[in-house]
């Protein structure tokens, strides 16, 4: 994992106690420091966010180009599911 060398490499991120405990459990199970576990979790979250965003944009583009009413309705439902959940 690459580390940024742009100024302040570390920063205090306040987290609720229950989240801090979960991070500690993850760090222990991975045999890494709390900071390393947090960095890994943040990287995983960013990657997941980017993947979901790309999927959404692909689906929205397909919806926009659709001319079939049945397909359009299906895509509308899929978009609503992505936006609003269950």
PyMOL Python script that loads the backbone (N, CA, C, O; Angstrom):
from pymol import cmd

cmd.read_pdbstr("""\
ATOM      1  N   UNK A   1       0.849  -1.175   0.000  1.00  0.00           N
ATOM      2  CA  UNK A   1       0.000   0.000   0.000  1.00  0.00           C
ATOM      3  C   UNK A   1       0.891   1.233   0.000  1.00  0.00           C
ATOM      4  O   UNK A   1       1.815   1.335   0.807  1.00  0.00           O
ATOM      5  N   UNK A   2       0.620   2.153  -0.888  1.00  0.00           N
ATOM      6  CA  UNK A   2       1.390   3.382  -0.991  1.00  0.00           C
ATOM      7  C   UNK A   2       0.959   4.360   0.090  1.00  0.00           C
ATOM      8  O   UNK A   2      -0.217   4.436   0.446  1.00  0.00           O
ATOM      9  N   UNK A   3       1.908   5.092   0.597  1.00  0.00           N
ATOM     10  CA  UNK A   3       1.636   6.096   1.618  1.00  0.00           C
ATOM     11  C   UNK A   3       1.893   7.464   1.017  1.00  0.00           C
ATOM     12  O   UNK A   3       2.908   7.674   0.353  1.00  0.00           O
ATOM     13  N   UNK A   4       0.994   8.382   1.242  1.00  0.00           N
ATOM     14  CA  UNK A   4       1.129   9.736   0.727  1.00  0.00           C
ATOM     15  C   UNK A   4       2.239  10.472   1.468  1.00  0.00           C
ATOM     16  O   UNK A   4       2.361  10.377   2.689  1.00  0.00           O
ATOM     17  N   UNK A   5       3.029  11.193   0.719  1.00  0.00           N
ATOM     18  CA  UNK A   5       4.075  12.007   1.319  1.00  0.00           C
ATOM     19  C   UNK A   5       3.740  13.487   1.234  1.00  0.00           C
ATOM     20  O   UNK A   5       4.636  14.330   1.262  1.00  0.00           O
ATOM     21  N   UNK A   6       2.480  13.804   1.132  1.00  0.00           N
ATOM     22  CA  UNK A   6       2.068  15.199   0.966  1.00  0.00           C
ATOM     23  C   UNK A   6       1.760  15.835   2.317  1.00  0.00           C
ATOM     24  O   UNK A   6       0.604  15.907   2.734  1.00  0.00           O
ATOM     25  N   UNK A   7       2.792  16.286   2.981  1.00  0.00           N
ATOM     26  CA  UNK A   7       2.590  16.986   4.239  1.00  0.00           C
ATOM     27  C   UNK A   7       2.291  16.041   5.384  1.00  0.00           C
ATOM     28  O   UNK A   7       3.030  15.086   5.620  1.00  0.00           O
ATOM     29  N   UNK A   8       1.225  16.304   6.082  1.00  0.00           N
ATOM     30  CA  UNK A   8       0.830  15.552   7.267  1.00  0.00           C
ATOM     31  C   UNK A   8       0.345  14.153   6.875  1.00  0.00           C
ATOM     32  O   UNK A   8      -0.727  14.004   6.288  1.00  0.00           O
ATOM     33  N   UNK A   9       1.134  13.141   7.202  1.00  0.00           N
ATOM     34  CA  UNK A   9       0.793  11.775   6.821  1.00  0.00           C
ATOM     35  C   UNK A   9      -0.194  11.137   7.775  1.00  0.00           C
ATOM     36  O   UNK A   9      -0.862  10.166   7.417  1.00  0.00           O
ATOM     37  N   UNK A  10      -0.294  11.654   8.954  1.00  0.00           N
ATOM     38  CA  UNK A  10      -1.224  11.085   9.921  1.00  0.00           C
ATOM     39  C   UNK A  10      -2.165  12.168  10.384  1.00  0.00           C
ATOM     40  O   UNK A  10      -1.828  13.352  10.393  1.00  0.00           O
ATOM     41  N   UNK A  11      -3.321  11.753  10.758  1.00  0.00           N
ATOM     42  CA  UNK A  11      -4.289  12.694  11.279  1.00  0.00           C
ATOM     43  C   UNK A  11      -5.193  11.969  12.239  1.00  0.00           C
ATOM     44  O   UNK A  11      -5.526  10.801  12.034  1.00  0.00           O
ATOM     45  N   UNK A  12      -5.578  12.638  13.256  1.00  0.00           N
ATOM     46  CA  UNK A  12      -6.468  12.032  14.231  1.00  0.00           C
ATOM     47  C   UNK A  12      -7.874  11.992  13.649  1.00  0.00           C
ATOM     48  O   UNK A  12      -8.424  13.010  13.229  1.00  0.00           O
ATOM     49  N   UNK A  13      -8.430  10.808  13.636  1.00  0.00           N
ATOM     50  CA  UNK A  13      -9.799  10.634  13.168  1.00  0.00           C
ATOM     51  C   UNK A  13     -10.609  10.142  14.353  1.00  0.00           C
ATOM     52  O   UNK A  13     -10.447   8.996  14.774  1.00  0.00           O
ATOM     53  N   UNK A  14     -11.475  10.981  14.898  1.00  0.00           N
ATOM     54  CA  UNK A  14     -12.270  10.526  16.032  1.00  0.00           C
ATOM     55  C   UNK A  14     -13.315   9.502  15.574  1.00  0.00           C
ATOM     56  O   UNK A  14     -14.029   9.719  14.595  1.00  0.00           O
ATOM     57  N   UNK A  15     -13.386   8.404  16.287  1.00  0.00           N
ATOM     58  CA  UNK A  15     -14.373   7.375  15.981  1.00  0.00           C
ATOM     59  C   UNK A  15     -15.092   6.994  17.272  1.00  0.00           C
ATOM     60  O   UNK A  15     -14.504   7.037  18.353  1.00  0.00           O
ATOM     61  N   UNK A  16     -16.363   6.621  17.155  1.00  0.00           N
ATOM     62  CA  UNK A  16     -17.094   6.174  18.339  1.00  0.00           C
ATOM     63  C   UNK A  16     -16.417   4.944  18.958  1.00  0.00           C
ATOM     64  O   UNK A  16     -15.741   4.180  18.269  1.00  0.00           O
ATOM     65  N   UNK A  17     -16.609   4.772  20.247  1.00  0.00           N
ATOM     66  CA  UNK A  17     -15.948   3.691  20.976  1.00  0.00           C
ATOM     67  C   UNK A  17     -16.265   2.320  20.398  1.00  0.00           C
ATOM     68  O   UNK A  17     -15.383   1.465  20.326  1.00  0.00           O
ATOM     69  N   UNK A  18     -17.514   2.094  19.984  1.00  0.00           N
ATOM     70  CA  UNK A  18     -17.856   0.772  19.459  1.00  0.00           C
ATOM     71  C   UNK A  18     -17.145   0.486  18.139  1.00  0.00           C
ATOM     72  O   UNK A  18     -16.775  -0.656  17.865  1.00  0.00           O
ATOM     73  N   UNK A  19     -16.957   1.512  17.329  1.00  0.00           N
ATOM     74  CA  UNK A  19     -16.224   1.340  16.071  1.00  0.00           C
ATOM     75  C   UNK A  19     -14.744   1.108  16.366  1.00  0.00           C
ATOM     76  O   UNK A  19     -14.110   0.267  15.729  1.00  0.00           O
ATOM     77  N   UNK A  20     -14.194   1.842  17.321  1.00  0.00           N
ATOM     78  CA  UNK A  20     -12.789   1.674  17.700  1.00  0.00           C
ATOM     79  C   UNK A  20     -12.535   0.249  18.183  1.00  0.00           C
ATOM     80  O   UNK A  20     -11.497  -0.337  17.875  1.00  0.00           O
ATOM     81  N   UNK A  21     -13.471  -0.305  18.932  1.00  0.00           N
ATOM     82  CA  UNK A  21     -13.333  -1.685  19.403  1.00  0.00           C
ATOM     83  C   UNK A  21     -13.334  -2.664  18.232  1.00  0.00           C
ATOM     84  O   UNK A  21     -12.559  -3.620  18.211  1.00  0.00           O
ATOM     85  N   UNK A  22     -14.201  -2.421  17.272  1.00  0.00           N
ATOM     86  CA  UNK A  22     -14.262  -3.297  16.101  1.00  0.00           C
ATOM     87  C   UNK A  22     -12.969  -3.215  15.294  1.00  0.00           C
ATOM     88  O   UNK A  22     -12.479  -4.225  14.788  1.00  0.00           O
ATOM     89  N   UNK A  23     -12.419  -2.002  15.177  1.00  0.00           N
ATOM     90  CA  UNK A  23     -11.149  -1.827  14.469  1.00  0.00           C
ATOM     91  C   UNK A  23     -10.035  -2.572  15.200  1.00  0.00           C
ATOM     92  O   UNK A  23      -9.187  -3.205  14.571  1.00  0.00           O
ATOM     93  N   UNK A  24     -10.039  -2.495  16.520  1.00  0.00           N
ATOM     94  CA  UNK A  24      -9.033  -3.212  17.305  1.00  0.00           C
ATOM     95  C   UNK A  24      -9.126  -4.717  17.087  1.00  0.00           C
ATOM     96  O   UNK A  24      -8.104  -5.392  16.961  1.00  0.00           O
ATOM     97  N   UNK A  25     -10.340  -5.242  17.043  1.00  0.00           N
ATOM     98  CA  UNK A  25     -10.532  -6.678  16.811  1.00  0.00           C
ATOM     99  C   UNK A  25      -9.991  -7.060  15.431  1.00  0.00           C
ATOM    100  O   UNK A  25      -9.331  -8.088  15.281  1.00  0.00           O
ATOM    101  N   UNK A  26     -10.274  -6.230  14.431  1.00  0.00           N
ATOM    102  CA  UNK A  26      -9.772  -6.490  13.078  1.00  0.00           C
ATOM    103  C   UNK A  26      -8.246  -6.434  13.065  1.00  0.00           C
ATOM    104  O   UNK A  26      -7.597  -7.288  12.461  1.00  0.00           O
ATOM    105  N   UNK A  27      -7.679  -5.440  13.724  1.00  0.00           N
ATOM    106  CA  UNK A  27      -6.220  -5.299  13.767  1.00  0.00           C
ATOM    107  C   UNK A  27      -5.570  -6.523  14.407  1.00  0.00           C
ATOM    108  O   UNK A  27      -4.573  -7.041  13.904  1.00  0.00           O
ATOM    109  N   UNK A  28      -6.135  -6.976  15.505  1.00  0.00           N
ATOM    110  CA  UNK A  28      -5.583  -8.152  16.180  1.00  0.00           C
ATOM    111  C   UNK A  28      -5.699  -9.382  15.289  1.00  0.00           C
ATOM    112  O   UNK A  28      -4.755 -10.164  15.183  1.00  0.00           O
ATOM    113  N   UNK A  29      -6.859  -9.556  14.645  1.00  0.00           N
ATOM    114  CA  UNK A  29      -7.051 -10.747  13.807  1.00  0.00           C
ATOM    115  C   UNK A  29      -6.134 -10.739  12.582  1.00  0.00           C
ATOM    116  O   UNK A  29      -5.774 -11.799  12.071  1.00  0.00           O
ATOM    117  N   UNK A  30      -5.758  -9.559  12.113  1.00  0.00           N
ATOM    118  CA  UNK A  30      -4.859  -9.450  10.950  1.00  0.00           C
ATOM    119  C   UNK A  30      -3.396  -9.322  11.357  1.00  0.00           C
ATOM    120  O   UNK A  30      -2.508  -9.305  10.504  1.00  0.00           O
ATOM    121  N   UNK A  31      -3.146  -9.232  12.664  1.00  0.00           N
ATOM    122  CA  UNK A  31      -1.792  -9.076  13.201  1.00  0.00           C
ATOM    123  C   UNK A  31      -1.126  -7.810  12.657  1.00  0.00           C
ATOM    124  O   UNK A  31       0.030  -7.826  12.235  1.00  0.00           O
ATOM    125  N   UNK A  32      -1.891  -6.713  12.678  1.00  0.00           N
ATOM    126  CA  UNK A  32      -1.371  -5.421  12.240  1.00  0.00           C
ATOM    127  C   UNK A  32      -1.731  -4.363  13.286  1.00  0.00           C
ATOM    128  O   UNK A  32      -2.507  -4.626  14.206  1.00  0.00           O
ATOM    129  N   UNK A  33      -1.169  -3.189  13.138  1.00  0.00           N
ATOM    130  CA  UNK A  33      -1.482  -2.099  14.061  1.00  0.00           C
ATOM    131  C   UNK A  33      -2.886  -1.551  13.770  1.00  0.00           C
ATOM    132  O   UNK A  33      -3.464  -1.806  12.714  1.00  0.00           O
ATOM    133  N   UNK A  34      -3.406  -0.807  14.720  1.00  0.00           N
ATOM    134  CA  UNK A  34      -4.709  -0.168  14.546  1.00  0.00           C
ATOM    135  C   UNK A  34      -4.675   0.775  13.339  1.00  0.00           C
ATOM    136  O   UNK A  34      -5.616   0.804  12.546  1.00  0.00           O
ATOM    137  N   UNK A  35      -3.589   1.546  13.203  1.00  0.00           N
ATOM    138  CA  UNK A  35      -3.478   2.476  12.074  1.00  0.00           C
ATOM    139  C   UNK A  35      -3.480   1.743  10.738  1.00  0.00           C
ATOM    140  O   UNK A  35      -4.121   2.182   9.784  1.00  0.00           O
ATOM    141  N   UNK A  36      -2.765   0.631  10.674  1.00  0.00           N
ATOM    142  CA  UNK A  36      -2.716  -0.151   9.437  1.00  0.00           C
ATOM    143  C   UNK A  36      -4.102  -0.729   9.129  1.00  0.00           C
ATOM    144  O   UNK A  36      -4.537  -0.723   7.978  1.00  0.00           O
ATOM    145  N   UNK A  37      -4.783  -1.219  10.145  1.00  0.00           N
ATOM    146  CA  UNK A  37      -6.137  -1.759   9.951  1.00  0.00           C
ATOM    147  C   UNK A  37      -7.080  -0.669   9.457  1.00  0.00           C
ATOM    148  O   UNK A  37      -7.886  -0.903   8.557  1.00  0.00           O
ATOM    149  N   UNK A  38      -6.980   0.528  10.048  1.00  0.00           N
ATOM    150  CA  UNK A  38      -7.836   1.637   9.611  1.00  0.00           C
ATOM    151  C   UNK A  38      -7.534   2.027   8.166  1.00  0.00           C
ATOM    152  O   UNK A  38      -8.451   2.284   7.386  1.00  0.00           O
ATOM    153  N   UNK A  39      -6.259   2.070   7.813  1.00  0.00           N
ATOM    154  CA  UNK A  39      -5.886   2.414   6.440  1.00  0.00           C
ATOM    155  C   UNK A  39      -6.431   1.377   5.463  1.00  0.00           C
ATOM    156  O   UNK A  39      -6.942   1.732   4.401  1.00  0.00           O
ATOM    157  N   UNK A  40      -6.325   0.098   5.818  1.00  0.00           N
ATOM    158  CA  UNK A  40      -6.857  -0.964   4.963  1.00  0.00           C
ATOM    159  C   UNK A  40      -8.370  -0.856   4.821  1.00  0.00           C
ATOM    160  O   UNK A  40      -8.910  -0.999   3.724  1.00  0.00           O
ATOM    161  N   UNK A  41      -9.048  -0.604   5.934  1.00  0.00           N
ATOM    162  CA  UNK A  41     -10.507  -0.474   5.892  1.00  0.00           C
ATOM    163  C   UNK A  41     -10.936   0.728   5.060  1.00  0.00           C
ATOM    164  O   UNK A  41     -11.899   0.642   4.298  1.00  0.00           O
ATOM    165  N   UNK A  42     -10.237   1.834   5.196  1.00  0.00           N
ATOM    166  CA  UNK A  42     -10.553   3.018   4.393  1.00  0.00           C
ATOM    167  C   UNK A  42     -10.324   2.758   2.914  1.00  0.00           C
ATOM    168  O   UNK A  42     -11.124   3.173   2.077  1.00  0.00           O
ATOM    169  N   UNK A  43      -9.240   2.074   2.592  1.00  0.00           N
ATOM    170  CA  UNK A  43      -8.964   1.761   1.184  1.00  0.00           C
ATOM    171  C   UNK A  43     -10.053   0.849   0.633  1.00  0.00           C
ATOM    172  O   UNK A  43     -10.520   1.049  -0.489  1.00  0.00           O
ATOM    173  N   UNK A  44     -10.462  -0.152   1.415  1.00  0.00           N
ATOM    174  CA  UNK A  44     -11.547  -1.043   0.984  1.00  0.00           C
ATOM    175  C   UNK A  44     -12.843  -0.272   0.761  1.00  0.00           C
ATOM    176  O   UNK A  44     -13.565  -0.514  -0.207  1.00  0.00           O
ATOM    177  N   UNK A  45     -13.129   0.660   1.670  1.00  0.00           N
ATOM    178  CA  UNK A  45     -14.363   1.453   1.556  1.00  0.00           C
ATOM    179  C   UNK A  45     -14.322   2.354   0.326  1.00  0.00           C
ATOM    180  O   UNK A  45     -15.328   2.496  -0.370  1.00  0.00           O
ATOM    181  N   UNK A  46     -13.186   2.953   0.056  1.00  0.00           N
ATOM    182  CA  UNK A  46     -13.050   3.824  -1.121  1.00  0.00           C
ATOM    183  C   UNK A  46     -13.200   3.014  -2.398  1.00  0.00           C
ATOM    184  O   UNK A  46     -13.871   3.447  -3.335  1.00  0.00           O
ATOM    185  N   UNK A  47     -12.584   1.853  -2.442  1.00  0.00           N
ATOM    186  CA  UNK A  47     -12.696   0.978  -3.615  1.00  0.00           C
ATOM    187  C   UNK A  47     -14.148   0.569  -3.837  1.00  0.00           C
ATOM    188  O   UNK A  47     -14.637   0.605  -4.966  1.00  0.00           O
ATOM    189  N   UNK A  48     -14.831   0.183  -2.776  1.00  0.00           N
ATOM    190  CA  UNK A  48     -16.247  -0.204  -2.881  1.00  0.00           C
ATOM    191  C   UNK A  48     -17.103   0.967  -3.347  1.00  0.00           C
ATOM    192  O   UNK A  48     -17.982   0.798  -4.192  1.00  0.00           O
ATOM    193  N   UNK A  49     -16.850   2.150  -2.801  1.00  0.00           N
ATOM    194  CA  UNK A  49     -17.586   3.342  -3.210  1.00  0.00           C
ATOM    195  C   UNK A  49     -17.412   3.609  -4.700  1.00  0.00           C
ATOM    196  O   UNK A  49     -18.378   3.891  -5.410  1.00  0.00           O
ATOM    197  N   UNK A  50     -16.168   3.515  -5.164  1.00  0.00           N
ATOM    198  CA  UNK A  50     -15.894   3.767  -6.586  1.00  0.00           C
ATOM    199  C   UNK A  50     -16.581   2.737  -7.471  1.00  0.00           C
ATOM    200  O   UNK A  50     -17.096   3.079  -8.536  1.00  0.00           O
ATOM    201  N   UNK A  51     -16.595   1.475  -7.041  1.00  0.00           N
ATOM    202  CA  UNK A  51     -17.262   0.425  -7.817  1.00  0.00           C
ATOM    203  C   UNK A  51     -18.771   0.652  -7.873  1.00  0.00           C
ATOM    204  O   UNK A  51     -19.384   0.510  -8.932  1.00  0.00           O
ATOM    205  N   UNK A  52     -19.368   1.004  -6.734  1.00  0.00           N
ATOM    206  CA  UNK A  52     -20.816   1.268  -6.717  1.00  0.00           C
ATOM    207  C   UNK A  52     -21.152   2.478  -7.568  1.00  0.00           C
ATOM    208  O   UNK A  52     -22.158   2.476  -8.278  1.00  0.00           O
ATOM    209  N   UNK A  53     -20.327   3.509  -7.506  1.00  0.00           N
ATOM    210  CA  UNK A  53     -20.566   4.712  -8.310  1.00  0.00           C
ATOM    211  C   UNK A  53     -20.497   4.389  -9.797  1.00  0.00           C
ATOM    212  O   UNK A  53     -21.336   4.843 -10.575  1.00  0.00           O
ATOM    213  N   UNK A  54     -19.494   3.602 -10.191  1.00  0.00           N
ATOM    214  CA  UNK A  54     -19.357   3.223 -11.591  1.00  0.00           C
ATOM    215  C   UNK A  54     -20.563   2.391 -12.046  1.00  0.00           C
ATOM    216  O   UNK A  54     -21.078   2.593 -13.146  1.00  0.00           O
ATOM    217  N   UNK A  55     -21.007   1.466 -11.207  1.00  0.00           N
ATOM    218  CA  UNK A  55     -22.184   0.652 -11.538  1.00  0.00           C
ATOM    219  C   UNK A  55     -23.422   1.529 -11.700  1.00  0.00           C
ATOM    220  O   UNK A  55     -24.215   1.341 -12.623  1.00  0.00           O
ATOM    221  N   UNK A  56     -23.575   2.482 -10.796  1.00  0.00           N
ATOM    222  CA  UNK A  56     -24.719   3.385 -10.866  1.00  0.00           C
ATOM    223  C   UNK A  56     -24.683   4.205 -12.155  1.00  0.00           C
ATOM    224  O   UNK A  56     -25.695   4.325 -12.846  1.00  0.00           O
ATOM    225  N   UNK A  57     -23.525   4.767 -12.474  1.00  0.00           N
ATOM    226  CA  UNK A  57     -23.415   5.587 -13.675  1.00  0.00           C
ATOM    227  C   UNK A  57     -23.655   4.764 -14.942  1.00  0.00           C
ATOM    228  O   UNK A  57     -24.266   5.251 -15.893  1.00  0.00           O
ATOM    229  N   UNK A  58     -23.178   3.528 -14.956  1.00  0.00           N
ATOM    230  CA  UNK A  58     -23.440   2.645 -16.094  1.00  0.00           C
ATOM    231  C   UNK A  58     -24.930   2.384 -16.234  1.00  0.00           C
ATOM    232  O   UNK A  58     -25.483   2.468 -17.331  1.00  0.00           O
ATOM    233  N   UNK A  59     -25.575   2.067 -15.125  1.00  0.00           N
ATOM    234  CA  UNK A  59     -27.011   1.793 -15.146  1.00  0.00           C
ATOM    235  C   UNK A  59     -27.804   3.038 -15.549  1.00  0.00           C
ATOM    236  O   UNK A  59     -28.755   2.945 -16.325  1.00  0.00           O
ATOM    237  N   UNK A  60     -27.416   4.193 -15.025  1.00  0.00           N
ATOM    238  CA  UNK A  60     -28.096   5.443 -15.377  1.00  0.00           C
ATOM    239  C   UNK A  60     -27.935   5.750 -16.865  1.00  0.00           C
ATOM    240  O   UNK A  60     -28.879   6.204 -17.512  1.00  0.00           O
ATOM    241  N   UNK A  61     -26.756   5.508 -17.400  1.00  0.00           N
ATOM    242  CA  UNK A  61     -26.532   5.727 -18.821  1.00  0.00           C
ATOM    243  C   UNK A  61     -27.367   4.791 -19.679  1.00  0.00           C
ATOM    244  O   UNK A  61     -27.922   5.200 -20.699  1.00  0.00           O
ATOM    245  N   UNK A  62     -27.453   3.547 -19.265  1.00  0.00           N
ATOM    246  CA  UNK A  62     -28.273   2.569 -19.976  1.00  0.00           C
ATOM    247  C   UNK A  62     -29.751   2.986 -19.926  1.00  0.00           C
ATOM    248  O   UNK A  62     -30.470   2.902 -20.922  1.00  0.00           O
ATOM    249  N   UNK A  63     -30.182   3.435 -18.742  1.00  0.00           N
ATOM    250  CA  UNK A  63     -31.561   3.904 -18.569  1.00  0.00           C
ATOM    251  C   UNK A  63     -31.851   5.072 -19.512  1.00  0.00           C
ATOM    252  O   UNK A  63     -32.890   5.114 -20.170  1.00  0.00           O
ATOM    253  N   UNK A  64     -30.931   5.999 -19.562  1.00  0.00           N
ATOM    254  CA  UNK A  64     -31.112   7.201 -20.380  1.00  0.00           C
ATOM    255  C   UNK A  64     -31.218   6.863 -21.867  1.00  0.00           C
ATOM    256  O   UNK A  64     -31.949   7.524 -22.605  1.00  0.00           O
ATOM    257  N   UNK A  65     -30.491   5.839 -22.305  1.00  0.00           N
ATOM    258  CA  UNK A  65     -30.482   5.472 -23.722  1.00  0.00           C
ATOM    259  C   UNK A  65     -31.585   4.483 -24.099  1.00  0.00           C
ATOM    260  O   UNK A  65     -31.827   4.237 -25.281  1.00  0.00           O
ATOM    261  N   UNK A  66     -32.246   3.925 -23.102  1.00  0.00           N
ATOM    262  CA  UNK A  66     -33.249   2.893 -23.369  1.00  0.00           C
ATOM    263  C   UNK A  66     -34.464   3.474 -24.093  1.00  0.00           C
ATOM    264  O   UNK A  66     -34.963   4.544 -23.745  1.00  0.00           O
ATOM    265  N   UNK A  67     -34.920   2.747 -25.097  1.00  0.00           N
ATOM    266  CA  UNK A  67     -36.136   3.152 -25.833  1.00  0.00           C
ATOM    267  C   UNK A  67     -37.256   2.150 -25.644  1.00  0.00           C
ATOM    268  O   UNK A  67     -38.395   2.414 -26.031  1.00  0.00           O
ATOM    269  N   UNK A  68     -36.948   1.000 -25.053  1.00  0.00           N
ATOM    270  CA  UNK A  68     -37.955  -0.034 -24.807  1.00  0.00           C
ATOM    271  C   UNK A  68     -38.654   0.259 -23.483  1.00  0.00           C
ATOM    272  O   UNK A  68     -37.994   0.299 -22.444  1.00  0.00           O
ATOM    273  N   UNK A  69     -39.980   0.467 -23.491  1.00  0.00           N
ATOM    274  CA  UNK A  69     -40.703   0.803 -22.258  1.00  0.00           C
ATOM    275  C   UNK A  69     -40.552  -0.248 -21.156  1.00  0.00           C
ATOM    276  O   UNK A  69     -40.450   0.100 -19.979  1.00  0.00           O
ATOM    277  N   UNK A  70     -40.538  -1.517 -21.527  1.00  0.00           N
ATOM    278  CA  UNK A  70     -40.398  -2.574 -20.524  1.00  0.00           C
ATOM    279  C   UNK A  70     -39.014  -2.517 -19.882  1.00  0.00           C
ATOM    280  O   UNK A  70     -38.875  -2.605 -18.662  1.00  0.00           O
ATOM    281  N   UNK A  71     -38.003  -2.369 -20.718  1.00  0.00           N
ATOM    282  CA  UNK A  71     -36.638  -2.270 -20.209  1.00  0.00           C
ATOM    283  C   UNK A  71     -36.472  -1.002 -19.370  1.00  0.00           C
ATOM    284  O   UNK A  71     -35.824  -1.026 -18.324  1.00  0.00           O
ATOM    285  N   UNK A  72     -37.052   0.091 -19.827  1.00  0.00           N
ATOM    286  CA  UNK A  72     -36.962   1.360 -19.097  1.00  0.00           C
ATOM    287  C   UNK A  72     -37.550   1.220 -17.699  1.00  0.00           C
ATOM    288  O   UNK A  72     -36.978   1.708 -16.724  1.00  0.00           O
ATOM    289  N   UNK A  73     -38.689   0.554 -17.607  1.00  0.00           N
ATOM    290  CA  UNK A  73     -39.328   0.357 -16.299  1.00  0.00           C
ATOM    291  C   UNK A  73     -38.466  -0.520 -15.398  1.00  0.00           C
ATOM    292  O   UNK A  73     -38.343  -0.256 -14.202  1.00  0.00           O
ATOM    293  N   UNK A  74     -37.875  -1.554 -15.969  1.00  0.00           N
ATOM    294  CA  UNK A  74     -36.989  -2.430 -15.191  1.00  0.00           C
ATOM    295  C   UNK A  74     -35.770  -1.647 -14.698  1.00  0.00           C
ATOM    296  O   UNK A  74     -35.381  -1.759 -13.536  1.00  0.00           O
ATOM    297  N   UNK A  75     -35.177  -0.864 -15.580  1.00  0.00           N
ATOM    298  CA  UNK A  75     -34.010  -0.068 -15.203  1.00  0.00           C
ATOM    299  C   UNK A  75     -34.375   0.984 -14.152  1.00  0.00           C
ATOM    300  O   UNK A  75     -33.591   1.263 -13.245  1.00  0.00           O
ATOM    301  N   UNK A  76     -35.562   1.558 -14.282  1.00  0.00           N
ATOM    302  CA  UNK A  76     -36.034   2.530 -13.277  1.00  0.00           C
ATOM    303  C   UNK A  76     -36.093   1.868 -11.905  1.00  0.00           C
ATOM    304  O   UNK A  76     -35.678   2.451 -10.903  1.00  0.00           O
ATOM    305  N   UNK A  77     -36.610   0.654 -11.872  1.00  0.00           N
ATOM    306  CA  UNK A  77     -36.667  -0.081 -10.607  1.00  0.00           C
ATOM    307  C   UNK A  77     -35.296  -0.383 -10.041  1.00  0.00           C
ATOM    308  O   UNK A  77     -35.078  -0.270  -8.835  1.00  0.00           O
ATOM    309  N   UNK A  78     -34.369  -0.767 -10.912  1.00  0.00           N
ATOM    310  CA  UNK A  78     -33.008  -1.041 -10.463  1.00  0.00           C
ATOM    311  C   UNK A  78     -32.331   0.218  -9.927  1.00  0.00           C
ATOM    312  O   UNK A  78     -31.622   0.171  -8.922  1.00  0.00           O
ATOM    313  N   UNK A  79     -32.555   1.339 -10.605  1.00  0.00           N
ATOM    314  CA  UNK A  79     -31.996   2.606 -10.113  1.00  0.00           C
ATOM    315  C   UNK A  79     -32.593   2.983  -8.760  1.00  0.00           C
ATOM    316  O   UNK A  79     -31.876   3.411  -7.855  1.00  0.00           O
ATOM    317  N   UNK A  80     -33.901   2.822  -8.630  1.00  0.00           N
ATOM    318  CA  UNK A  80     -34.550   3.126  -7.350  1.00  0.00           C
ATOM    319  C   UNK A  80     -33.992   2.241  -6.252  1.00  0.00           C
ATOM    320  O   UNK A  80     -33.761   2.703  -5.134  1.00  0.00           O
ATOM    321  N   UNK A  81     -33.774   0.975  -6.564  1.00  0.00           N
ATOM    322  CA  UNK A  81     -33.189   0.049  -5.582  1.00  0.00           C
ATOM    323  C   UNK A  81     -31.803   0.506  -5.153  1.00  0.00           C
ATOM    324  O   UNK A  81     -31.466   0.463  -3.969  1.00  0.00           O
ATOM    325  N   UNK A  82     -31.000   0.945  -6.119  1.00  0.00           N
ATOM    326  CA  UNK A  82     -29.659   1.419  -5.789  1.00  0.00           C
ATOM    327  C   UNK A  82     -29.694   2.691  -4.945  1.00  0.00           C
ATOM    328  O   UNK A  82     -28.869   2.877  -4.050  1.00  0.00           O
ATOM    329  N   UNK A  83     -30.648   3.555  -5.235  1.00  0.00           N
ATOM    330  CA  UNK A  83     -30.725   4.838  -4.534  1.00  0.00           C
ATOM    331  C   UNK A  83     -31.348   4.698  -3.144  1.00  0.00           C
ATOM    332  O   UNK A  83     -30.813   5.194  -2.153  1.00  0.00           O
ATOM    333  N   UNK A  84     -32.498   4.007  -3.097  1.00  0.00           N
ATOM    334  CA  UNK A  84     -33.280   3.979  -1.870  1.00  0.00           C
ATOM    335  C   UNK A  84     -33.181   2.681  -1.089  1.00  0.00           C
ATOM    336  O   UNK A  84     -33.643   2.617   0.050  1.00  0.00           O
ATOM    337  N   UNK A  85     -32.591   1.646  -1.670  1.00  0.00           N
ATOM    338  CA  UNK A  85     -32.508   0.352  -0.982  1.00  0.00           C
ATOM    339  C   UNK A  85     -33.820  -0.377  -1.031  1.00  0.00           C
ATOM    340  O   UNK A  85     -34.661  -0.113  -1.891  1.00  0.00           O
ATOM    341  N   UNK A  86     -33.994  -1.287  -0.114  1.00  0.00           N
ATOM    342  CA  UNK A  86     -35.209  -2.115  -0.093  1.00  0.00           C
ATOM    343  C   UNK A  86     -36.450  -1.337   0.195  1.00  0.00           C
ATOM    344  O   UNK A  86     -37.540  -1.908   0.241  1.00  0.00           O
TER     345      UNK A  86
END
""", "prot")
cmd.dss("prot")
cmd.show_as("cartoon", "prot")
cmd.util.cbc("prot")
cmd.orient("prot")
